[in-house]
Amino acid sequence: MDGSPGRAQLTERLATLTVRELETAEPVAHGLTSQAIADRLYVSRRTVEPHVSPAFRKTGVSSRPALAAVMARRRTGNPFGDARAEECARPGCPRR
């Protein structure tokens, strides 16, 4: 076992995120900086950080790339957050 949470545990952890934490975690997962997220949400960078930090804690990760992986798993249902699985989740995918 690699120590990463299972699907049920991940769902449980993500359910503890507030709406604003999810709103900031998604752009983090796409590689946006805190300033870019702030610009998108029409808030200051200093307002973004208090929402990103609890997202790390609540999901059990300590870095932006790890949070990106968790959010990818959320979107795809794939335990590895694999972009190929996300791509193939769309209708008409030949591997579907």
DSSP file with accessible surface (Angstrom, degrees, kcal/mol):
  #  RESIDUE AA STRUCTURE BP1 BP2  ACC     N-H-->O    O-->H-N    N-H-->O    O-->H-N    TCO  KAPPA ALPHA  PHI   PSI    X-CA   Y-CA   Z-CA
    1    1 A M              0   0  216      0, 0.0     0, 0.0     0, 0.0     0, 0.0   0.000 360.0 360.0 360.0 139.0    0.0    0.0    0.0
    2    2 A D        -     0   0  113      2,-0.1     0, 0.0     1,-0.1     0, 0.0   0.460 360.0-113.4 -91.5   0.6    1.4    3.4   -0.9
    3    3 A G  S    S+     0   0   69      1,-0.3     3,-0.1     0, 0.0    -1,-0.1   0.409  72.9 132.1  86.3  -4.9   -0.2    5.3    2.0
    4    4 A S        -     0   0   42      1,-0.1    -1,-0.3    75,-0.0    -2,-0.1  -0.531  65.0 -98.0 -80.3 150.2   -2.5    7.4   -0.2
    5    5 A P        -     0   0   16      0, 0.0    -1,-0.1     0, 0.0     2,-0.0  -0.323  35.5-118.2 -69.1 149.3   -6.1    7.6    0.9
    6    6 A G     >  -     0   0   37      1,-0.1     4,-2.9    -3,-0.1     5,-0.2  -0.222  35.9 -93.6 -75.4 173.4   -8.7    5.3   -0.7
    7    7 A R  H  > S+     0   0  118      1,-0.2     4,-2.6     2,-0.2     5,-0.2   0.912 125.5  47.8 -57.0 -46.6  -11.7    6.7   -2.6
    8    8 A A  H  > S+     0   0   81      2,-0.2     4,-2.3     1,-0.2    -1,-0.2   0.926 113.9  46.7 -63.8 -43.1  -14.0    6.7    0.4
    9    9 A Q  H  > S+     0   0   91      2,-0.2     4,-2.6     1,-0.2    -2,-0.2   0.902 112.5  50.5 -66.3 -40.3  -11.4    8.4    2.6
   10   10 A L  H  X S+     0   0    0     -4,-2.9     4,-2.9     2,-0.2     5,-0.2   0.936 110.2  49.5 -62.4 -45.1  -10.7   10.9   -0.1
   11   11 A T  H  X S+     0   0   76     -4,-2.6     4,-1.9    -5,-0.2    -2,-0.2   0.918 111.4  49.9 -60.1 -42.5  -14.4   11.7   -0.5
   12   12 A E  H  X S+     0   0  142     -4,-2.3     4,-0.6     2,-0.2    -1,-0.2   0.923 112.2  46.9 -62.7 -44.9  -14.7   12.1    3.3
   13   13 A R  H >< S+     0   0   68     -4,-2.6     3,-1.1     1,-0.2     4,-0.3   0.919 112.1  49.4 -63.8 -44.6  -11.8   14.5    3.4
   14   14 A L  H >< S+     0   0   14     -4,-2.9     3,-1.5     1,-0.3    -1,-0.2   0.836 101.2  64.6 -66.3 -28.9  -13.0   16.6    0.5
   15   15 A A  H 3< S+     0   0   81     -4,-1.9    -1,-0.3     1,-0.3    -2,-0.2   0.730  94.5  61.3 -66.2 -19.3  -16.4   16.8    2.1
   16   16 A T  T << S+     0   0   73     -3,-1.1    -1,-0.3    -4,-0.6     2,-0.2   0.619  82.8 102.0 -82.8 -11.5  -14.9   18.8    4.9
   17   17 A L  S <  S-     0   0   13     -3,-1.5     2,-0.1    -4,-0.3    38,-0.0  -0.508  72.5-127.7 -73.5 139.5  -13.7   21.5    2.6
   18   18 A T     >  -     0   0   63     -2,-0.2     4,-2.4    33,-0.1     5,-0.2  -0.322  28.5-103.1 -74.9 167.7  -15.8   24.7    2.6
   19   19 A V  H  > S+     0   0  108      1,-0.2     4,-2.5     2,-0.2     5,-0.2   0.932 124.5  49.0 -57.5 -45.1  -17.1   26.1   -0.7
   20   20 A R  H  > S+     0   0   82      2,-0.2     4,-1.5     1,-0.2    -1,-0.2   0.885 108.3  53.6 -66.5 -36.1  -14.3   28.8   -0.7
   21   21 A E  H  > S+     0   0   13      1,-0.2     4,-2.6     2,-0.2    -1,-0.2   0.917 111.1  46.2 -64.6 -40.1  -11.7   26.2    0.0
   22   22 A L  H  X S+     0   0   42     -4,-2.4     4,-2.2     1,-0.2    -2,-0.2   0.898 108.4  56.7 -66.3 -39.6  -12.8   24.2   -3.0
   23   23 A E  H  < S+     0   0   78     -4,-2.5    -1,-0.2    -5,-0.2    -2,-0.2   0.804 115.7  37.2 -62.2 -29.6  -12.9   27.4   -5.1
   24   24 A T  H  X S+     0   0    0     -4,-1.5     4,-1.7    -5,-0.2    -2,-0.2   0.790 111.9  58.0 -91.5 -30.3   -9.3   28.0   -4.2
   25   25 A A  H  X S+     0   0    0     -4,-2.6     4,-2.5    -5,-0.2    -2,-0.2   0.887 100.7  57.0 -68.8 -37.7   -8.2   24.3   -4.4
   26   26 A E  H  X S+     0   0   40     -4,-2.2     4,-1.1     2,-0.2    -1,-0.2   0.953 109.4  43.3 -60.3 -51.8   -9.3   23.8   -8.0
   27   27 A P  H  4>S+     0   0    9      0, 0.0     5,-2.5     0, 0.0     3,-0.4   0.882 111.7  55.1 -63.5 -34.1   -7.2   26.7   -9.4
   28   28 A V  H ><5S+     0   0    4     -4,-1.7     3,-2.2     1,-0.2    -2,-0.2   0.937 105.1  54.2 -58.9 -43.0   -4.2   25.5   -7.2
   29   29 A A  H 3<5S+     0   0   15     -4,-2.5    -1,-0.2     1,-0.3    -3,-0.1   0.768 105.3  53.3 -63.0 -25.2   -4.7   22.1   -8.8
   30   30 A H  T 3<5S-     0   0  112     -4,-1.1    -1,-0.3    -3,-0.4    -2,-0.2   0.282 125.1-102.3 -93.5   8.4   -4.4   23.8  -12.3
   31   31 A G  T < 5 +     0   0   65     -3,-2.2    -3,-0.2     1,-0.3     2,-0.1   0.543  68.1 151.9  88.9   8.8   -1.1   25.4  -11.3
   32   32 A L      < -     0   0   36     -5,-2.5    -1,-0.3     1,-0.1     2,-0.1  -0.460  42.0-124.2 -74.2 146.1   -2.4   28.9  -10.6
   33   33 A T     >  -     0   0   85     -2,-0.1     4,-2.4     1,-0.1     5,-0.2  -0.362  28.0-104.8 -77.8 166.6   -0.5   31.1   -8.1
   34   34 A S  H  > S+     0   0    9      1,-0.2     4,-2.7     2,-0.2     5,-0.2   0.895 123.6  52.9 -60.3 -38.1   -2.2   32.6   -5.1
   35   35 A Q  H  > S+     0   0   86      2,-0.2     4,-2.5     1,-0.2    -1,-0.2   0.920 108.7  48.7 -65.4 -40.9   -2.1   36.0   -6.9
   36   36 A A  H  > S+     0   0   34      2,-0.2     4,-2.1     1,-0.2    -2,-0.2   0.900 112.2  49.0 -65.7 -38.4   -3.8   34.5  -10.0
   37   37 A I  H  X S+     0   0    0     -4,-2.4     4,-2.3     2,-0.2    -2,-0.2   0.928 110.4  51.4 -65.1 -44.3   -6.5   32.9   -7.9
   38   38 A A  H  X>S+     0   0    0     -4,-2.7     5,-2.3     1,-0.2     4,-0.8   0.922 109.6  49.7 -58.8 -44.4   -7.0   36.2   -6.0
   39   39 A D  H ><5S+     0   0   98     -4,-2.5     3,-0.6     1,-0.2    -1,-0.2   0.909 111.9  48.7 -61.3 -41.1   -7.4   38.0   -9.3
   40   40 A R  H 3<5S+     0   0  154     -4,-2.1    -1,-0.2     1,-0.2    -2,-0.2   0.847 117.5  39.9 -66.7 -37.3   -9.9   35.4  -10.5
   41   41 A L  H 3<5S-     0   0   40     -4,-2.3    -1,-0.2     2,-0.1    -2,-0.2   0.392 109.0-120.9 -94.3   1.0  -12.0   35.6   -7.3
   42   42 A Y  T <<5S+     0   0  212     -4,-0.8     2,-0.3    -3,-0.6    -3,-0.2   0.904  76.0 110.6  59.2  43.7  -11.7   39.4   -7.0
   43   43 A V  S   <S-     0   0   39     -5,-2.3    -1,-0.2    -6,-0.1    -2,-0.1  -0.845  73.6 -87.9-132.7 175.2  -10.0   39.2   -3.6
   44   44 A S    >>  -     0   0   61     -2,-0.3     4,-1.2     1,-0.1     3,-1.1  -0.467  33.2-115.7 -83.8 159.7   -6.5   39.9   -2.3
   45   45 A R  H 3> S+     0   0  114      1,-0.3     4,-1.7     2,-0.2     3,-0.4   0.885 117.9  59.4 -58.7 -37.3   -3.7   37.3   -2.3
   46   46 A R  H 34 S+     0   0  193      1,-0.2    -1,-0.3     2,-0.2   -11,-0.0   0.722 102.1  53.8 -67.6 -19.5   -3.7   37.5    1.5
   47   47 A T  H <4 S+     0   0   58     -3,-1.1     4,-0.3     2,-0.1    -1,-0.2   0.809 105.1  54.5 -80.2 -31.1   -7.4   36.4    1.4
   48   48 A V  H >X S+     0   0    1     -4,-1.2     3,-2.2    -3,-0.4     4,-1.6   0.926  97.0  63.4 -68.4 -45.8   -6.6   33.3   -0.7
   49   49 A E  H 3X S+     0   0   61     -4,-1.7     4,-2.5     1,-0.3    -1,-0.2   0.858  95.5  57.0 -53.9 -42.3   -3.9   31.9    1.6
   50   50 A P  H 34 S+     0   0   76      0, 0.0    -1,-0.3     0, 0.0    -2,-0.2   0.681 111.4  45.8 -65.9 -12.5   -6.2   31.2    4.6
   51   51 A H  H <> S+     0   0   49     -3,-2.2     4,-0.9    -4,-0.3    -2,-0.2   0.738 112.0  49.4 -95.9 -27.9   -8.4   29.1    2.3
   52   52 A V  H  X S+     0   0    1     -4,-1.6     4,-2.0     2,-0.2     3,-0.2   0.924 105.2  57.3 -75.6 -43.5   -5.5   27.2    0.7
   53   53 A S  H  X S+     0   0   63     -4,-2.5     4,-2.2     1,-0.2     5,-0.2   0.917 107.0  46.6 -57.2 -47.5   -3.8   26.2    4.0
   54   54 A P  H  > S+     0   0   21      0, 0.0     4,-3.4     0, 0.0     5,-0.3   0.853 107.3  59.0 -65.4 -29.1   -6.9   24.5    5.4
   55   55 A A  H  X S+     0   0    0     -4,-0.9     4,-1.7     2,-0.2     6,-0.3   0.911 106.8  47.7 -63.7 -40.1   -7.3   22.6    2.1
   56   56 A F  H  X>S+     0   0   41     -4,-2.0     5,-2.2     2,-0.2     4,-0.9   0.957 116.1  43.8 -60.0 -51.6   -3.8   21.2    2.6
   57   57 A R  H ><5S+     0   0  172     -4,-2.2     3,-0.6     1,-0.2    -2,-0.2   0.935 114.6  47.7 -62.3 -46.8   -4.6   20.2    6.2
   58   58 A K  H 3<5S+     0   0   51     -4,-3.4    -1,-0.2     1,-0.2    -2,-0.2   0.796 115.7  44.0 -69.6 -29.0   -8.0   18.8    5.5
   59   59 A T  H 3<5S-     0   0    1     -4,-1.7    -1,-0.2    -5,-0.3    -2,-0.2   0.522 111.7-119.0 -92.1  -7.3   -6.9   16.7    2.5
   60   60 A G  T <<5S+     0   0   53     -4,-0.9     2,-0.3    -3,-0.6    -3,-0.2   0.768  72.1 119.9  79.7  25.4   -3.7   15.5    4.3
   61   61 A V      < -     0   0   28     -5,-2.2    -1,-0.3    -6,-0.3    -2,-0.1  -0.782  48.2-160.3-118.5 167.0   -1.3   17.0    1.9
   62   62 A S        +     0   0  112     -2,-0.3     2,-0.3    -3,-0.1    -6,-0.1   0.273  67.4  51.4-131.1  11.6    1.5   19.5    2.3
   63   63 A S  S  > S-     0   0   46      1,-0.1     4,-2.2    -7,-0.1     5,-0.2  -0.978  77.1-115.7-146.6 160.6    2.2   20.9   -1.2
   64   64 A R  H  > S+     0   0   76     -2,-0.3     4,-2.7     1,-0.2     5,-0.2   0.913 115.4  52.1 -62.8 -43.5    0.5   22.3   -4.2
   65   65 A P  H  > S+     0   0  100      0, 0.0     4,-2.0     0, 0.0    -1,-0.2   0.905 110.1  49.3 -61.6 -37.1    1.4   19.4   -6.5
   66   66 A A  H  > S+     0   0   31      2,-0.2     4,-2.1     1,-0.2    -2,-0.2   0.905 110.9  49.4 -67.6 -39.2    0.0   16.9   -3.9
   67   67 A L  H  X S+     0   0    1     -4,-2.2     4,-2.7     1,-0.2     5,-0.2   0.907 108.0  54.9 -65.0 -38.5   -3.2   19.0   -3.7
   68   68 A A  H  X S+     0   0   26     -4,-2.7     4,-2.3     1,-0.2    -2,-0.2   0.912 107.5  50.0 -59.4 -40.9   -3.4   18.9   -7.5
   69   69 A A  H  X S+     0   0   47     -4,-2.0     4,-2.3     2,-0.2    -1,-0.2   0.915 110.7  49.0 -65.3 -41.8   -3.2   15.1   -7.4
   70   70 A V  H  X S+     0   0   10     -4,-2.1     4,-2.0     1,-0.2    -2,-0.2   0.930 112.1  48.1 -63.3 -44.0   -6.0   15.0   -4.8
   71   71 A M  H  X S+     0   0    0     -4,-2.7     4,-2.2     1,-0.2    -1,-0.2   0.879 109.6  53.2 -67.7 -34.3   -8.2   17.3   -6.8
   72   72 A A  H  X S+     0   0   10     -4,-2.3     4,-2.5    -5,-0.2     6,-0.4   0.911 108.1  50.6 -65.2 -40.3   -7.5   15.3  -10.0
   73   73 A R  H  X S+     0   0   16     -4,-2.3     4,-2.6     1,-0.2    -2,-0.2   0.889 108.7  53.2 -62.6 -37.6   -8.6   12.1   -8.2
   74   74 A R  H  < S+     0   0   99     -4,-2.0    -2,-0.2     1,-0.2    -1,-0.2   0.927 113.2  42.5 -62.3 -44.5  -11.8   14.0   -7.2
   75   75 A R  H  < S+     0   0   86     -4,-2.2    -2,-0.2     1,-0.2    -1,-0.2   0.870 126.8  29.3 -71.0 -38.0  -12.5   14.9  -10.8
   76   76 A T  H  < S-     0   0   31     -4,-2.5    -2,-0.2     2,-0.2    -3,-0.2   0.704  87.5-133.5 -98.8 -24.0  -11.7   11.6  -12.3
   77   77 A G     <  +     0   0   33     -4,-2.6    -4,-0.1    -5,-0.3    -3,-0.1   0.462  63.9 134.9  77.1   0.5  -12.4    9.0   -9.7
   78   78 A N    >   -     0   0   31     -6,-0.4     3,-1.6     1,-0.1    -1,-0.3  -0.693  59.1-138.9 -83.5 128.5   -9.0    7.5  -10.7
   79   79 A P  T 3  S+     0   0   73      0, 0.0    -1,-0.1     0, 0.0    -6,-0.1   0.705 103.4  46.0 -63.2 -15.3   -7.0    6.6   -7.6
   80   80 A F  T 3  S-     0   0  147     -8,-0.1     3,-0.1    -7,-0.1    -7,-0.1   0.477 103.4-126.4-103.9  -4.8   -3.9    8.0   -9.3
   81   81 A G    <   -     0   0   15     -3,-1.6     2,-0.2     1,-0.2    -8,-0.1   0.834  43.0-176.2  64.0  29.6   -5.4   11.3  -10.6
   82   82 A D     >  -     0   0   38      1,-0.2     4,-1.8   -10,-0.1     3,-0.5  -0.412  28.5-145.5 -68.9 126.8   -4.1   10.3  -14.0
   83   83 A A  H  > S+     0   0   72      1,-0.2     4,-2.8     2,-0.2     5,-0.2   0.823  98.8  61.0 -61.6 -31.5   -4.6   12.8  -16.7
   84   84 A R  H  > S+     0   0  151      1,-0.2     4,-2.0     2,-0.2    -1,-0.2   0.908 104.8  47.5 -64.6 -38.2   -5.2   10.1  -19.3
   85   85 A A  H  > S+     0   0   35     -3,-0.5     4,-0.5     2,-0.2    -1,-0.2   0.903 111.4  51.1 -68.4 -38.2   -8.2    8.8  -17.3
   86   86 A E  H >< S+     0   0   76     -4,-1.8     3,-1.1     1,-0.2     4,-0.3   0.933 110.5  48.9 -63.0 -43.4   -9.5   12.3  -17.0
   87   87 A E  H >< S+     0   0  108     -4,-2.8     3,-1.0     1,-0.3    -1,-0.2   0.892 111.3  50.0 -62.4 -39.3   -9.1   12.8  -20.8
   88   88 A a  H 3< S+     0   0   16     -4,-2.0    -1,-0.3     1,-0.2     5,-0.2   0.496  90.3  79.8 -83.0  -0.6  -10.9    9.5  -21.4
   89   89 A A  T << S+     0   0   53     -3,-1.1    -1,-0.2    -4,-0.5    -2,-0.2   0.674  73.9  97.6 -76.4 -15.5  -13.8   10.4  -19.1
   90   90 A R  S X  S-     0   0  124     -3,-1.0     3,-1.3    -4,-0.3     6,-0.1  -0.409  90.7 -93.4 -73.5 149.7  -15.3   12.5  -21.9
   91   91 A P  T 3  S+     0   0  109      0, 0.0    -1,-0.1     0, 0.0    -2,-0.1  -0.289 109.2  28.7 -59.5 143.2  -18.0   11.0  -24.1
   92   92 A G  T 3  S+     0   0   72      1,-0.3    -3,-0.1    -3,-0.1    -2,-0.1   0.476  77.2 151.4  86.8   2.3  -16.7    9.3  -27.3
   93   93 A a    X   -     0   0    8     -3,-1.3     3,-1.7    -5,-0.2    -1,-0.3  -0.492  46.7-138.0 -66.8 130.8  -13.3    8.4  -25.9
   94   94 A P  T 3  S+     0   0  124      0, 0.0    -1,-0.2     0, 0.0    -2,-0.0   0.762 102.7  51.8 -64.7 -22.4  -12.2    5.2  -27.7
   95   95 A R  T 3         0   0  151     -7,-0.0    -2,-0.1     0, 0.0    -7,-0.1   0.421 360.0 360.0 -91.0   1.6  -10.9    3.7  -24.5
   96   96 A R    <         0   0  189     -3,-1.7    -7,-0.1    -6,-0.1    -8,-0.0  -0.415 360.0 360.0 -79.0 360.0  -14.2    4.3  -22.7
